[in-house]
Amino acid sequence: MQMKMDENDPLRPGAGSVLASRERTADLTLGLLAFSRKQIIGPRHVDMNTIVRRVETLIEPLIGEDIEITRALRGEPLPIKADVGQIEQLLINLAMNARDAMPQGGKLIIETRIVELGIEYVRQHGYCMRGKFARLTVMDTGTGMDKETVKRVFEPFFTTKSPGKGTGLGLAIVDGIVKQHNGYINVNSEPGAGTTVKIYLPLSEEPSSKHRRLTPPHR
């Protein structure tokens, strides 16, 4: 219908609104599927560093010139088995959250490492397994959050943004994607001190039998 309309057709804005509503509904549906871990994924062996480099070119124009992006990637490939599209979505959501937390500008730091989670880490957090993981860290120098807000950041539709500025699904989607990849996520933040999100995903080169489960995973 829109394609058949002239540019000055008075009904054209209405057609545009219908299309925009349809796109928002589709995005919301995909978000709910990701949150509930019902979205179909196509995991394959990939290098997390390659995904980060590609996504950086996408988020640079989205976050604005007043936010500086710093990349600190592991020197060697970081092999994971993942759905590339979902990991890209995860990174974009985290970057957009960071942008909103830095209205006056700031720094966005993306870091990748291989880490080994030991018995002390497992005891402290109570929901992960020992072993080697690919860790993706996204840090910002924004406004930060208090402890009560941090506790609720993964709740669907929970948001601290003003009406019309967000659905409250951004971090809920991130959490769902991480869970669907058998990973873990931690958020640390303080008011005025920025936010740090750490995501742990199993290495594709590590057989699952080498990860000894100590307690049932919670997140």
C-alpha positions in Angstrom: 0.0 0.0 0.0 2.8 2.4 0.9 4.6 1.6 -2.4 1.6 2.6 -4.4 1.2 6.0 -2.6 2.6 9.2 -3.8 5.1 11.0 -1.5 2.5 13.6 -0.6 -0.5 11.2 -0.1 -2.2 12.2 3.2 -2.6 8.6 4.1 1.1 7.8 3.8 2.0 8.7 7.5 -0.7 6.2 8.6 0.8 3.4 6.5 4.2 4.2 8.0 2.7 4.0 11.5 1.3 0.6 10.7 4.7 -0.7 9.5 6.4 0.8 12.6 3.9 -0.9 14.9 4.4 -4.2 13.2 8.2 -3.9 13.5 7.9 -3.0 17.2 5.7 -6.0 17.7 8.1 -8.3 15.9 11.0 -7.0 18.0 9.0 -7.5 21.2 8.1 -11.1 20.2 11.8 -11.9 19.5 12.7 -10.3 22.8 10.2 -12.4 24.7 11.4 -15.6 22.9 15.0 -14.8 23.8 14.1 -14.1 27.4 12.2 -17.3 27.8 14.9 -19.3 25.9 12.4 -20.4 23.2 14.1 -18.7 20.3 15.6 -21.2 17.8 19.4 -20.8 17.7 22.0 -22.0 15.3 25.2 -22.4 17.3 28.5 -22.9 15.5 32.2 -22.7 16.4 33.2 -19.0 16.2 35.8 -16.6 17.5 34.3 -14.2 20.0 36.9 -11.5 19.2 35.7 -11.5 15.5 32.1 -10.9 16.7 33.2 -8.1 18.9 35.1 -6.4 16.1 32.2 -6.7 13.7 29.7 -5.4 16.3 31.9 -2.4 17.2 31.4 -1.0 13.7 27.7 -1.3 14.1 27.5 0.4 17.6 29.9 3.3 16.9 27.3 5.4 15.0 24.5 4.4 17.5 26.2 5.5 20.7 27.3 8.9 19.5 30.6 10.7 19.3 30.7 11.8 22.9 31.3 8.1 24.0 34.7 6.7 23.5 34.9 2.9 22.8 38.0 1.1 24.1 38.6 -2.5 23.0 40.9 -4.9 25.0 40.7 -8.2 23.3 42.6 -11.4 24.0 45.6 -11.6 21.6 44.6 -15.1 20.4 41.2 -16.4 19.1 38.6 -17.0 21.7 36.7 -20.0 20.5 33.0 -20.5 21.6 30.1 -22.4 20.2 27.4 -19.8 19.8 24.6 -18.3 17.6 26.4 -15.3 16.1 23.2 -13.3 15.6 22.3 -13.7 19.3 25.8 -12.7 20.5 25.7 -9.7 18.3 22.3 -8.8 19.7 23.6 -9.3 23.3 26.5 -6.8 22.6 24.3 -4.2 21.0 21.8 -4.3 23.9 24.6 -3.9 26.4 26.1 -1.0 24.4 22.7 0.7 24.1 22.2 0.4 27.9 25.6 1.9 28.5 24.9 4.8 26.1 21.7 5.6 28.0 23.6 5.6 31.3 26.1 8.2 29.9 24.0 11.1 28.7 26.9 13.5 29.1 29.4 11.1 27.4 31.9 8.7 28.8 33.8 5.5 28.0 32.6 2.1 26.9 35.2 -0.6 27.4 34.8 -4.1 25.8 37.2 -6.8 27.0 37.6 -10.5 26.2 39.7 -13.0 28.2 39.9 -16.7 29.0 39.4 -17.3 32.7 39.3 -20.2 35.0 36.6 -20.3 37.6 37.8 -22.0 40.7 36.1 -23.4 43.8 36.2 -20.0 45.6 34.3 -18.3 42.7 31.7 -21.1 42.7 31.2 -20.9 46.4 30.9 -17.1 46.2 28.3 -17.1 43.5 26.6 -20.5 44.1 25.4 -21.1 40.5 28.3 -21.9 38.2 30.7 -24.7 37.4 34.5 -24.9 37.7 36.5 -24.8 34.5 37.8 -22.5 31.8 35.4 -20.0 30.2 35.5 -17.2 27.6 34.7 -14.0 29.5 33.2 -11.0 27.8 33.3 -7.8 29.9 31.4 -4.6 29.0 32.1 -1.6 31.2 30.8 1.9 31.2 31.6 5.1 33.2 27.9 6.0 33.5 25.6 6.9 36.3 25.6 3.4 37.8 22.8 1.7 39.8 22.2 1.0 43.5 22.0 -2.5 44.9 18.3 -2.8 44.7 18.2 -1.8 41.1 21.0 -4.3 40.2 18.9 -7.1 41.8 16.0 -6.4 39.3 17.9 -5.6 36.1 17.1 -9.0 34.5 13.4 -8.7 35.2 11.4 -8.4 32.0 9.8 -4.9 31.5 11.7 -3.5 34.5 13.3 -0.2 33.5 14.6 2.9 35.1 14.1 4.9 31.9 11.4 7.4 31.4 8.2 6.3 29.6 8.7 5.8 25.9 12.5 5.4 26.2 12.7 1.6 26.5 10.7 -1.6 26.9 12.7 -3.0 29.9 13.6 -6.0 27.9 17.2 -5.2 27.0 19.0 -6.9 29.9 16.3 -9.6 30.1 17.1 -10.5 26.5 20.8 -10.5 27.3 20.2 -12.8 30.3 18.0 -15.2 28.2 20.7 -15.4 25.5 23.4 -16.2 28.0 21.3 -18.9 29.6 20.5 -20.4 26.2 24.3 -20.7 25.6 24.8 -22.4 29.0 26.7 -19.4 30.3 26.6 -17.1 33.3 26.3 -13.3 33.8 27.2 -11.0 36.6 26.4 -7.3 37.0 28.3 -5.0 39.3 27.4 -1.3 39.7 27.4 1.6 42.1 25.8 5.0 41.8 28.2 7.4 40.1 30.7 4.6 39.5 29.5 3.1 36.3 28.4 -0.5 35.5 30.4 -3.7 34.7 28.7 -6.7 33.0 30.7 -9.9 32.9 29.5 -12.8 30.7 31.0 -16.3 30.9 30.5 -18.7 28.0 31.9 -22.2 27.7 34.9 -22.6 25.4 34.2 -24.7 22.4 37.5 -26.4 22.7 36.7 -27.6 26.3 34.7 -30.9 26.5 31.6 -30.5 28.7 32.8 -33.5 30.8 35.7 -31.4 32.1 33.3 -29.0 33.8 32.3 -30.5 37.1 29.0 -29.2 38.3 29.0 -28.3 42.0 25.6 -26.7 42.4 22.6 -26.3 40.1 23.0 -23.2 37.9 20.9 -20.3 39.0 21.7 -17.7 36.3 
